[in-house]
Amino acid sequence: MTNDLIERYIYAATKRLPEKIRADVSDELRTIIDDMLTERCGSVTPSEKDIRVVLTELGTPQELYEQYNPDSDKCLIGSPYYSTYKYVLKIMLICASSGITLAAVISSLLSGFGNTDFITVDSFIIFFRDLFLSLFETVPSALVWVFAFVTVLFAIFYHKNVKIDNTGNLDNLPPVPVKKEKISKAEPIVGIAISIAFLSIFLICPQIFSFIITETNTWIPIFDIDTIHSTWYIIVLFGVLGIIRESVKLIEGRRNKKVMITSIVTNALSAVLTVIWLARDNILSRDFIDCITGYFTESGSVIPAVLSNFQLFFMGVILFALAIDTIDVIVKTLKVSK
């Protein structure tokens, strides 16, 4: 049958298709629509409502275009990954900008007010100047890197057909999670924010970890800045593993084997990176060790000996935290799977 709404519908669905297949697709759609109308109305002439119901069941013109377009798989990120990509990207960009802004504010506070006993106009000028310069230098480039990382990751998922959910097959739809299975969105979002804040602080302003000598009004950094900068790649990998772990939790939204396995693997790799990073004797600033050692030498305290091996203590704390997180994920997953 010929109907203006049907013709406009077919035209909208096929107008951007290659010319060599456009006519064939149009004829195929007309046949499908006629068959659906016949099945719905029988020998009765279809009404406008019947036509609208059938076209709605068939899908939007855009959906049909994507179905028949021979180049639909040549896009960077397509369905069904694109909606999840936008969701994750939005959260990552918000967390990145927030974490970097926090690091810039703390760094600017130290530079503006850290070396003065009194709050002056000059202190405020230095604070806002350094804050503006820091944000101008770091935020745009960091957001570009976040955008690139998330985009490349989901492009790989799309072109390698990596399954990130089971909603495309009726036979494999996951059950509705009960309350104890659900992962609150706040949990992985906070985890992503912490990972990005860790990256921002250690890469942009590791001097934040400092203490002041009141007699000379000088700040002594706890960590050796040159060592931190020379091992930037380990810090980046450590942060990226944390982001991947929390992103999987965010996408899944429930405790299952995928979340458990991802957590185990990322925590294990993080533990290896921790050992590589901290199995050295130059993580702490030499000035910090000399200052503390001199301060406690007269009292015969064991603190200097502890501080001289602080990197090992720091390593132990991180490894313990990773082990606790792994055990927690395994136990909770096994509980909900029973």
N, C-alpha and C positions, 0 to 999 in steps of 0.2 A: 504494500500500500504506500501511497505518497502522502506525506504530512509535513507541513512546514517545520514543526518542532523537531521531527525526526531528521529532516534534512539539515537543519541548523546544528543539531547534535552531531551528526556524522561529519559535517564540514569542520566543526570545531575539533573533533578528534583526529582528523586526517590532514588538515591543512599544512602541518609542518612535516609530514612524512615525505620521504623521497618520492619524486614524481613517478618513478617506475613501478611503485607498489601502491600508490595512493588509490587508484581506481579499483584494484582488486580488493583492498581492505574495505573501501566504501561498499562494494557489492556484498562482501562477507558480512559486514555489520547490518546491512539492510535485511539480509536473509535471517540473521540471528534475531533481530528485532521482530520481524514478521512471525517467525516461529514462536517466540515468546508471547506475542500478542494473541496468536491463534490458540496457544495452549491456555492462555488466561481467559479469553473471551469466546472461544469456539466460533460459531457462525455469526455471532452478534458483532456489529460494527464497534470497534474499540472507541471509547470515549477519551476525552482529553486527560481525564484522571488515570485511565488505564495506561495510556502512553507514558505519562509521567512516572507511574509506578514501575513500569518495565525499564525505562531508561535509568531510573534510580537504582534498580537491582543490577543493571548492567555495569554501572560504575560511572564516574565522572569522565568527561572527554579527556582530561589530563591523564587519568589512569589508563584509558584505552590507548592513548598516544604512546605512553611509556611501554605498554604491553606489545604494541606492534612496531615500535621504532627499532630497527635493526642495530642502531648505534646506542641503545639505552645503556648497555654495559660498558660503554667507553667513557662515561663520566668519572670524575675523581671519586666521589662518594655518592652512592645511590641508595635506593630503598632496599632493605628495611633499616639500614645503618644510619641514614641521615638524621632522623629524629633523635636517636640516641647520641649521635655525634654532637648535635647542637646542644643537647642537654648537658653533656659532660664538658663541652667547651665553655659554656656559660659559667659553670661552677668553677672550672679551672682558672678562667680569666679573673673572676671575682676574688678567688683565693690568692692568686698571684699578685694582683694589685694591692690587696689588703696586707699581705705579708711583706711586700717590698716597701709599702708606705710605713708600716710599723718599724721596719729596720732603719729606714731613712730618718724617721722622727727621733729614734733613740740615738742614732749616730749624730744627728744635728744637735740634740740636747747636750751630748758630751762635748762637742766642739764649741757650742755657744756658751754653756754654763759650767763646763767641767773644770776650767782652769781659772776660776774667779771665786772670790769669797762673797761677792755681792752681785745682785742682779742689777744690771745696768742697761741703758738703752743700747749700747754697743753689743751687749750679749744677745739681746733680741734681734738686732740687725744681723749678727753672725748666724744665729739660729735659723732665721727665715731665709737668709741667703744660701746657706748650706743645704737646707731642706729643699728649696726650689731647684738648686743645681743637681742635687742627688736624684730627685724625682724625675727631672728632665732627662738626665743621663741614663737612668736605669729602667724606669717604668716602660717606656715605649719598646726598647729592645727586649725586655723580659716578656712582655705581652706577645711580641712577634715570635719569640722562641716557644712560648706556650702554645700559641696558635699553630705553629709549624709542627710541634711534637704531636699534638692531639690529631691534627689533620693527617699527618703521615701515618700515624697509628691506625686510624679508622680507614684510610685508603688501603692499607695492607689488609685489614680485616675484610673490606669489601671485595677487593680483587682476588684475594686468596680464599674467599668464601668461608672465613672463619666464623663459626656460629657463636653468637654472643647471647642468644636466647632460643627458646623452643616454641615460639608463638606462631611459627609459620606452618605448622603441621598439626592438624586436629588430633592425630593419634599420639602426639608427643607433648601436648600442652601440660605444663606443670600444675600440680594441685594448688589450690588457694592456700597460701601459708597461714598457719595458725599463729596466734600471738607470739608464742615463744620462738618461732622461726624467723619472725620479721627482724630486719635490721633497720633501725631508725635512720632516716636520711641524715640527721644531724651527726651521727657517729662517723661515717666516712667523710663527710664535708669537713668536720673538725680535723680529721686525720690528714686530709689533703692540705688544709690550711697550715697545720703544724709542719708537714714536710716542706712546703714552700717557704714557710718562715725560717726553718732550719737552713735551707739553701740560701735564702736571702741574707741572713745574718752572717753565716760563715763565708759567703762569697763576697758580700758587699762591705760589711763592717764587722769583722771578727774582733776589732778593738773594743767592741761593746763589753766584752768580758775583761774588765779592768778593775783595779782598786786604786784608791788615792792615798798618797803619803801626805798627811796633813802638814808635817813640818816644812816640806818644800812645795806643797800644793801641786804635785805632779801625779799623773796617772800612769800606772804600770800595767801593761797588758798581761793577762794570764797566759795566753797562747802565743807561740812564736808566729808572727804574721807571715813571714816568708815561707815557713813550712806549710801553713794553711793554704797560701796561694799556690805553692808548688804542687800540692796534692788536690787541686780543685776537681780533677776528674773523678776521684774517689768520692768526694762530697756530692758531686752531681749524680753519680750512679746510685749512691745511698738514698738520696732524695727521690730519684725517679722510681726506684723500687718501692718506696713507701707510697708514692702516688699511684702506681699500678695496683698495689694491693688494695688501697682504699677505693680506687675507681671500680674495681671488680665488685666490691661490696655494694657500691652505689648502684651499679647497673643491675646486679642480681636482686638486691633488696631483701634477701633471705639467706639463712644459713644453709648451705648445701655443700656437696663435695667439691664443686668448682671453687667456691670461696675458700674452703679448707686447704685444697691443694695449692691454690695461688698463694695463700698466706704462708704455708710451709716452705714453698720454694723461694719466695721473696725474702722471708726471714732468714733462711739458710744462706742465701747470697749476701744479705746484709751483714750477717755474722762474719762471713769470709772477708768482706770489705773492711769491717771494723778491725779485724785482726791485722790485715795488711796496713791499715792506716795508723793504728796505734802501737804497733810492734816496733816502735822507734823511740829514741831517747831525746828527741828535740821538739816534741809537741809543745811543751811548756816553755814560756819565755825565760831566757837565762837571767834577765833582770828580776823577774818574779821569784825565781828559785833563790837567787843570791839575797834578795831582800828579806824573804821569809826565813831563810837559813840564818842570816845574821841576827834577826829579831829574836829567834828562839834558841840560839846557841848557848847563851849564858844559863838558861834554865834547864839545860840538858834534856829538852823535850824530844820526843820521837817524831814530831811533826816534820822536821826537815827530811828525815829518812822516808816518810810517807810521801811527801811532795816530790822527792826525787824519782819516785816510781808512780807518780800520779797517773801517767798514761795507762799503766797496767790496771790501776784501780778504776779509771774511767772506762777501759775496755770491759772489765768485769761487770760494771753496772749496765752497760749497753747490752752485752751478751745475756745477762740475767733477764733484762726487760724483754728481749726478743724471745727467750725461752719461755717466759711466762705468757707472752702473747700467743705463741704457738700452741702451748698446752691448753690455754683458754679456748682458742678456736677449735681445737680437736675435741675437747670435752663437750663444748656446746653443740658442735655438729653431730657428734655421736648421740647426744641426748635427744635431739630433735628427730634423728633418723630412726629411733626405736618405735 
